[in-house]
């Protein structure tokens, strides 16, 4: 099983999810089977009436995440190695459930949620890469997860989130292979950023992020920097820095799939 055709390891989870969530999840295009290239799902955080974090100078997180998402999309397409999709391509609100649903329905091979942090201490700065875990790795990770998981408050009082039945299926289908792959992707991102893009101390962390709960798709949530820090805010609003983030993420994603191909060849 090659690194660019590794859909089989997720087939069981996606098939079981289909019955429970078919009304919510779009069907994967028939072309996916023909191209047999890995599909990367980019998830620019927030959007629409949910601005996300707001910097002291008024910069909205939702604008930074969308700009960086498009920069990453361009960089990935330019390689010719991937199919690329985005959970949103405009200033619109998308629920956390629908973001997960987009990845499952498209049979994505990687899911990358893109965000900007905001911290009580304005001196705190740098990127952090999060993976899913039932227990947060630390207090900061728990706080970030609580904040990001509250995004659906913008969906209005009628929105109830994932049904208990679907949530139970998602939890029961979580696999060790998915967790390992997610951790590998996070390590590749950290290595690619190191020495080039500022990182928080202990940048690899974990918590129970709702948007990472697809059990069939390796996924990470990247906080690209802190909007509460003046230096990070300036960088995150700079198109050149956004392109640098995209370039480094493309490098990390390439490394992930190269290593995945090597693991398959030796396994």
PATIKOL-377919 format. One record per residue (C-alpha): x, y, z; residue in one letter. Coordinates in Angstrom, 1 decimal. Example, Ala and Ser with C-alpha at 12.3 -4.5 7.8 and 13.67 -1.06 7.14 Angstrom:
BEGIN
ATOM / 12.3 / -4.5 / 7.8 / a
ATOM / 13.7 / -1.1 / 7.1 / s
***
This chain:
BEGIN
ATOM / 0.0 / 0.0 / 0.0 / x
ATOM / 1.8 / 3.2 / -1.2 / x
ATOM / 1.7 / 6.5 / 0.7 / x
ATOM / -0.4 / 8.1 / -2.1 / x
ATOM / -3.0 / 5.3 / -2.2 / x
ATOM / -3.4 / 4.6 / 1.5 / x
ATOM / -7.2 / 4.9 / 1.6 / x
ATOM / -7.8 / 1.3 / 2.7 / x
ATOM / -6.8 / 1.7 / 6.3 / x
ATOM / -9.7 / 4.2 / 6.7 / x
ATOM / -12.4 / 2.4 / 4.7 / x
ATOM / -13.9 / 0.5 / 7.6 / x
ATOM / -14.3 / 3.6 / 9.7 / x
ATOM / -15.8 / 5.7 / 6.9 / x
ATOM / -18.2 / 2.9 / 5.9 / x
ATOM / -19.5 / 2.6 / 9.5 / x
ATOM / -19.9 / 6.4 / 9.8 / x
ATOM / -21.8 / 6.6 / 6.5 / x
ATOM / -25.1 / 5.2 / 7.9 / x
ATOM / -25.1 / 7.3 / 11.0 / x
ATOM / -24.1 / 10.6 / 9.4 / x
ATOM / -25.1 / 10.2 / 5.8 / x
ATOM / -27.5 / 13.2 / 6.0 / x
ATOM / -24.6 / 15.4 / 7.1 / x
ATOM / -21.7 / 14.2 / 5.0 / x
ATOM / -21.2 / 14.9 / 1.3 / x
ATOM / -20.3 / 12.0 / -1.0 / x
ATOM / -16.7 / 11.7 / -2.1 / x
ATOM / -16.3 / 12.5 / -5.8 / x
ATOM / -15.8 / 9.6 / -8.2 / x
ATOM / -12.7 / 11.2 / -9.4 / x
ATOM / -11.0 / 10.5 / -6.1 / x
ATOM / -10.7 / 6.8 / -6.9 / x
ATOM / -9.3 / 7.5 / -10.3 / x
ATOM / -6.6 / 10.0 / -9.3 / x
ATOM / -5.4 / 8.0 / -6.3 / x
ATOM / -3.6 / 11.0 / -4.9 / x
ATOM / -3.8 / 11.8 / -1.2 / x
ATOM / -6.5 / 14.4 / -0.3 / x
ATOM / -5.5 / 17.1 / 2.1 / x
ATOM / -8.4 / 18.9 / 3.8 / x
ATOM / -7.5 / 22.4 / 5.0 / x
ATOM / -9.7 / 23.8 / 7.7 / x
ATOM / -9.4 / 27.6 / 8.1 / x
ATOM / -10.8 / 28.3 / 11.6 / x
ATOM / -13.8 / 30.5 / 12.4 / x
ATOM / -15.5 / 32.6 / 9.8 / x
ATOM / -18.7 / 34.6 / 9.2 / x
ATOM / -20.1 / 36.0 / 12.4 / x
ATOM / -17.5 / 34.1 / 14.3 / x
ATOM / -14.3 / 36.3 / 14.2 / x
ATOM / -12.2 / 34.0 / 16.4 / x
ATOM / -9.5 / 35.8 / 18.3 / x
ATOM / -9.2 / 39.6 / 17.8 / x
ATOM / -5.8 / 41.2 / 18.0 / x
ATOM / -5.5 / 44.5 / 19.9 / x
ATOM / -5.1 / 46.3 / 16.6 / x
ATOM / -8.4 / 44.7 / 15.3 / x
ATOM / -7.0 / 41.9 / 13.2 / x
ATOM / -9.5 / 39.0 / 13.0 / x
ATOM / -8.3 / 35.4 / 13.4 / x
ATOM / -10.8 / 34.3 / 10.7 / x
ATOM / -9.1 / 36.5 / 8.1 / x
ATOM / -5.6 / 35.2 / 8.9 / x
ATOM / -6.7 / 31.6 / 8.8 / x
ATOM / -8.4 / 32.0 / 5.5 / x
ATOM / -5.5 / 33.8 / 3.9 / x
ATOM / -3.1 / 31.1 / 5.2 / x
ATOM / -5.4 / 28.4 / 4.1 / x
ATOM / -5.4 / 29.7 / 0.5 / x
ATOM / -1.6 / 30.1 / 0.6 / x
ATOM / -1.3 / 26.4 / 1.7 / x
ATOM / -3.8 / 25.3 / -1.0 / x
ATOM / -1.7 / 27.1 / -3.7 / x
ATOM / 1.5 / 25.6 / -2.4 / x
ATOM / 0.1 / 22.0 / -2.2 / x
ATOM / -1.5 / 22.2 / -5.7 / x
ATOM / 1.8 / 23.5 / -7.1 / x
ATOM / 3.5 / 20.3 / -6.1 / x
ATOM / 1.2 / 18.2 / -8.3 / x
ATOM / 1.2 / 15.5 / -5.6 / x
ATOM / -2.2 / 16.1 / -3.8 / x
ATOM / -5.8 / 16.8 / -4.2 / x
ATOM / -6.8 / 19.7 / -1.9 / x
ATOM / -10.1 / 20.7 / -0.4 / x
ATOM / -11.1 / 23.4 / 2.1 / x
ATOM / -13.9 / 23.4 / 4.7 / x
ATOM / -14.5 / 27.0 / 3.8 / x
ATOM / -13.3 / 29.2 / 0.9 / x
ATOM / -15.1 / 32.4 / 1.9 / x
ATOM / -16.0 / 34.4 / 5.0 / x
ATOM / -18.7 / 32.0 / 6.1 / x
ATOM / -19.5 / 30.3 / 9.4 / x
ATOM / -19.1 / 26.5 / 9.4 / x
ATOM / -20.0 / 24.4 / 12.4 / x
ATOM / -17.4 / 22.1 / 14.0 / x
ATOM / -19.6 / 19.1 / 13.0 / x
ATOM / -19.7 / 20.1 / 9.4 / x
ATOM / -15.9 / 20.6 / 9.4 / x
ATOM / -15.4 / 17.0 / 10.6 / x
ATOM / -18.1 / 15.9 / 8.2 / x
ATOM / -16.3 / 17.4 / 5.2 / x
ATOM / -13.2 / 15.4 / 6.0 / x
ATOM / -15.1 / 12.1 / 6.5 / x
ATOM / -17.3 / 12.6 / 3.4 / x
ATOM / -14.4 / 13.5 / 1.2 / x
ATOM / -12.3 / 10.5 / 2.6 / x
ATOM / -9.5 / 12.9 / 3.4 / x
ATOM / -6.0 / 11.5 / 4.0 / x
ATOM / -5.0 / 14.5 / 6.2 / x
ATOM / -7.0 / 17.1 / 8.0 / x
ATOM / -5.2 / 20.4 / 9.1 / x
ATOM / -7.1 / 22.9 / 11.2 / x
ATOM / -5.5 / 26.4 / 11.0 / x
ATOM / -5.9 / 28.8 / 13.9 / x
ATOM / -4.3 / 31.7 / 15.7 / x
ATOM / -3.9 / 31.7 / 19.5 / x
ATOM / -4.6 / 34.3 / 22.0 / x
ATOM / -3.1 / 34.2 / 25.5 / x
ATOM / -3.5 / 36.1 / 28.7 / x
ATOM / 0.2 / 37.0 / 28.7 / x
ATOM / 1.0 / 39.3 / 25.7 / x
ATOM / 4.6 / 38.1 / 25.8 / x
ATOM / 3.6 / 34.6 / 24.9 / x
ATOM / 4.2 / 33.9 / 21.2 / x
ATOM / 4.9 / 31.2 / 18.7 / x
ATOM / 3.1 / 28.3 / 16.9 / x
ATOM / 1.8 / 25.3 / 18.7 / x
ATOM / 0.7 / 22.0 / 17.1 / x
ATOM / -2.1 / 20.0 / 18.7 / x
ATOM / -3.3 / 16.5 / 18.4 / x
ATOM / -6.4 / 14.8 / 19.8 / x
ATOM / -6.4 / 13.3 / 23.3 / x
ATOM / -9.0 / 12.5 / 25.9 / x
ATOM / -7.0 / 14.3 / 28.6 / x
ATOM / -5.2 / 17.5 / 27.8 / x
ATOM / -1.4 / 17.4 / 27.9 / x
ATOM / -1.3 / 20.6 / 30.1 / x
ATOM / -3.4 / 23.5 / 31.3 / x
ATOM / -2.7 / 25.6 / 28.3 / x
ATOM / -3.8 / 22.9 / 25.9 / x
ATOM / -7.0 / 22.4 / 27.9 / x
ATOM / -7.7 / 26.1 / 27.8 / x
ATOM / -7.1 / 26.3 / 24.0 / x
ATOM / -9.4 / 23.3 / 23.4 / x
ATOM / -12.2 / 24.8 / 25.5 / x
ATOM / -11.9 / 28.0 / 23.5 / x
ATOM / -11.9 / 26.4 / 20.1 / x
ATOM / -14.7 / 24.0 / 21.0 / x
ATOM / -16.9 / 26.9 / 22.0 / x
ATOM / -17.0 / 28.1 / 18.4 / x
ATOM / -20.4 / 26.5 / 17.8 / x
ATOM / -22.0 / 29.0 / 20.2 / x
ATOM / -22.2 / 31.1 / 17.1 / x
ATOM / -24.4 / 28.6 / 15.4 / x
ATOM / -27.3 / 29.8 / 17.6 / x
ATOM / -29.5 / 28.2 / 20.3 / x
ATOM / -31.1 / 25.7 / 17.9 / x
ATOM / -27.9 / 24.0 / 17.1 / x
ATOM / -27.2 / 21.0 / 19.2 / x
ATOM / -24.0 / 19.7 / 17.7 / x
ATOM / -23.1 / 16.1 / 17.1 / x
ATOM / -25.9 / 13.7 / 18.0 / x
ATOM / -25.1 / 11.2 / 20.8 / x
ATOM / -25.4 / 8.3 / 18.3 / x
ATOM / -22.8 / 9.8 / 15.9 / x
ATOM / -20.5 / 10.8 / 18.8 / x
ATOM / -20.6 / 7.3 / 20.1 / x
ATOM / -19.7 / 5.8 / 16.7 / x
ATOM / -16.9 / 8.4 / 16.3 / x
ATOM / -15.4 / 7.4 / 19.7 / x
ATOM / -15.7 / 3.7 / 19.1 / x
ATOM / -13.9 / 3.9 / 15.8 / x
ATOM / -10.9 / 5.8 / 16.9 / x
ATOM / -7.9 / 3.8 / 16.0 / x
ATOM / -4.3 / 3.5 / 17.2 / x
ATOM / -3.1 / 3.9 / 13.7 / x
ATOM / -4.9 / 7.3 / 13.3 / x
ATOM / -3.4 / 8.6 / 16.6 / x
ATOM / 0.1 / 7.5 / 15.6 / x
ATOM / -0.3 / 9.2 / 12.2 / x
ATOM / -1.6 / 12.4 / 13.7 / x
ATOM / 1.4 / 12.5 / 16.1 / x
ATOM / 3.7 / 11.9 / 13.2 / x
ATOM / 2.2 / 14.8 / 11.2 / x
ATOM / 2.5 / 17.0 / 14.3 / x
ATOM / 6.2 / 16.1 / 14.7 / x
ATOM / 6.8 / 16.8 / 11.0 / x
ATOM / 5.2 / 20.2 / 11.3 / x
ATOM / 7.3 / 21.1 / 14.4 / x
ATOM / 10.5 / 20.0 / 12.7 / x
ATOM / 9.7 / 22.0 / 9.5 / x
ATOM / 8.9 / 25.1 / 11.6 / x
ATOM / 11.9 / 24.8 / 13.9 / x
ATOM / 14.4 / 27.6 / 13.4 / x
ATOM / 12.3 / 29.3 / 10.8 / x
ATOM / 8.9 / 30.1 / 12.3 / x
ATOM / 8.6 / 31.0 / 16.0 / x
ATOM / 7.4 / 28.1 / 18.2 / x
ATOM / 5.9 / 28.1 / 21.7 / x
ATOM / 7.9 / 26.2 / 24.4 / x
ATOM / 6.9 / 22.6 / 24.2 / x
ATOM / 5.1 / 23.2 / 20.9 / x
ATOM / 3.6 / 19.6 / 20.5 / x
ATOM / 0.6 / 19.4 / 22.8 / x
ATOM / -2.7 / 17.6 / 22.9 / x
ATOM / -6.3 / 18.0 / 24.0 / x
ATOM / -9.9 / 17.0 / 23.2 / x
ATOM / -10.5 / 19.2 / 20.2 / x
ATOM / -14.0 / 18.6 / 18.6 / x
ATOM / -12.7 / 19.3 / 15.1 / x
ATOM / -10.1 / 16.5 / 15.4 / x
ATOM / -12.6 / 13.8 / 16.3 / x
ATOM / -12.8 / 12.1 / 12.9 / x
ATOM / -11.5 / 8.6 / 13.8 / x
ATOM / -10.5 / 7.8 / 10.3 / x
ATOM / -8.3 / 10.8 / 9.3 / x
ATOM / -4.9 / 11.8 / 10.7 / x
ATOM / -5.4 / 15.3 / 11.9 / x
ATOM / -3.8 / 18.2 / 13.7 / x
ATOM / -4.8 / 21.7 / 14.8 / x
ATOM / -2.1 / 24.3 / 14.2 / x
ATOM / -2.1 / 27.6 / 16.2 / x
ATOM / 0.1 / 29.6 / 13.8 / x
ATOM / 1.0 / 32.2 / 16.4 / x
ATOM / -0.5 / 34.5 / 19.0 / x
ATOM / -2.6 / 37.4 / 18.0 / x
ATOM / -2.2 / 38.9 / 21.5 / x
ATOM / 1.6 / 39.3 / 20.9 / x
ATOM / 2.6 / 42.3 / 18.8 / x
ATOM / 5.4 / 40.5 / 17.0 / x
ATOM / 3.3 / 37.5 / 16.1 / x
ATOM / 0.4 / 39.8 / 15.0 / x
ATOM / 2.6 / 41.6 / 12.6 / x
ATOM / 3.9 / 38.4 / 11.1 / x
ATOM / 0.5 / 36.7 / 10.8 / x
ATOM / -0.8 / 39.8 / 8.9 / x
ATOM / 2.1 / 39.7 / 6.5 / x
ATOM / 1.5 / 37.9 / 3.2 / x
ATOM / 5.2 / 36.9 / 3.0 / x
ATOM / 5.0 / 35.2 / 6.4 / x
ATOM / 1.7 / 33.5 / 5.4 / x
ATOM / 3.5 / 32.1 / 2.3 / x
ATOM / 6.4 / 31.0 / 4.5 / x
ATOM / 3.9 / 29.1 / 6.8 / x
ATOM / 2.4 / 27.5 / 3.7 / x
ATOM / 5.8 / 26.5 / 2.4 / x
ATOM / 6.9 / 24.9 / 5.6 / x
ATOM / 3.5 / 23.1 / 6.0 / x
ATOM / 3.9 / 21.8 / 2.4 / x
ATOM / 7.4 / 20.5 / 3.3 / x
ATOM / 6.0 / 18.8 / 6.4 / x
ATOM / 3.1 / 17.2 / 4.5 / x
ATOM / 5.5 / 16.0 / 1.9 / x
ATOM / 7.7 / 14.4 / 4.6 / x
ATOM / 4.7 / 12.8 / 6.2 / x
ATOM / 3.7 / 11.1 / 2.9 / x
ATOM / 7.2 / 10.2 / 2.0 / x
ATOM / 7.7 / 8.5 / 5.4 / x
ATOM / 4.3 / 6.9 / 5.1 / x
ATOM / 5.3 / 5.4 / 1.7 / x
ATOM / 8.5 / 4.1 / 3.3 / x
ATOM / 6.6 / 2.5 / 6.2 / x
ATOM / 4.2 / 0.8 / 3.8 / x
ATOM / 7.1 / -0.5 / 1.6 / x
ATOM / 8.8 / -2.1 / 4.6 / x
ATOM / 5.6 / -3.3 / 6.3 / x
***
